[in-house]
Amino acid sequence: CDPVGDDPSYKTLVGMYLQNVRLGNNYNNKQTVRSATLRGYAESVNQLFSLRRKPLPYDPEDKCNDSNVAISNLADEEDIALQREPLTASIAAEAIRIGQHADQDSGDSLISNIICLSRLVGPRLSEYGNKQQKKITYHTWGSGRRIVRAWIAQDFTFFDKTGVELSLVGRSSDELL
């Protein structure tokens, strides 16, 4: 029995296959794969169908194609993860310089103090961004992929120099700066 054919349901079948690859059921049993790797799997399937002169199940131009949805969702997760890169020394130095010249109760000063503190004590998200000391909290995507939970405004309580609590929840960064 040949694993290819003319049936249009192969589009759905390949989409399901890519979801399984994404969740760790792949050649190397990797729990996490990159979107480019997933795209490579889809293109390999297309190559098999092409060699048999059958309609291609993966169409990179069709945004509603199940295969594209799987690849696109994974790419979105990668983009979000990339936004959590650490501060470079030059960015930290500039933020500290701005904070030193700002009003003591300003958002710039607050960010500067947080950066100074983090550079001094070296807090890492995996160690300090969680509710419990001995348990790491994860955020789980719809795909089942888990990432270490990020800090959010509700994790902190800030006070001005007179001791009045500053509420950050629900306020835009423009309001705070």
FENGI-V246078 format. One line per field, one symbol per residue. ss: DSSP state (H for helix, E for strand, C for the rest). phi: phi as a letter, one per 40 degrees, with the letter a starting at -180 (. if undefined). psi: psi as a letter, one per 40 degrees, with the letter a starting at -180 (. if undefined). A space follows every 50 residues. Layout:
ss = ???
phi = ???
psi = ???
This chain:
ss = CCCCCCCCCHHHHHHHHHHHHHCCCCCCCCCCCCHHHHHHHHHHHHHHHH HCCCCCCCCCCCCCCHHHHHHHHHHHHHHHHHCCCCCCHHHHHHHHHHHH CCCCCCHHHHHHHHHHHHHHHCCCHHHHCCCECCECCEEECCCCCEEECC CCHHHCCEECCCCCEECCCCCCHHHHC
phi = .ccbacccccccccdcdcccdcchcbdcfccbbccccccccccccdcccc ccfbcccbbccccccdcccccccccccccccccbcccccccccccccccc cccdcccccccdcccccccccgcbdccbcbcbcbbccbbbcdcgcbbccc cbdccbbbbcccgccccbcgbcccccc
psi = hheiaeheedddddddddddddeegidefhdhiidddddddddddddddd defihhdhheeheehdddddddddddddddddefiihidddddddddddd eiideiddddddddddddddefhidddeeididehhhihhideehhihhi iideeihiiaeeehhhheheiidddd.
